[in-house]
Amino acid sequence: MHLGHGPEVLERAGRHVLGWGSQLGTGFAVYPPAPAEPGATVLIRLGLPGLRCPAR
């Protein structure tokens, strides 16, 4: 998919990647809900129909 070109498009794409946009858009939950950063530890959980997981 062509996103466009220029610094604005690069900035928007970077925010999407660092904000877990791909994971959140496909049904995963990310905890803590904060942008990715070097050295951080995160939990990525897949929500399955009928499966109840403890609250965060």
Secondary structure by P-SEA (a helix, b strand, c coil): ccccccaaaaaaaaaaaaaaaaaaaacccccccccccccbbbbbbbbccccccccc
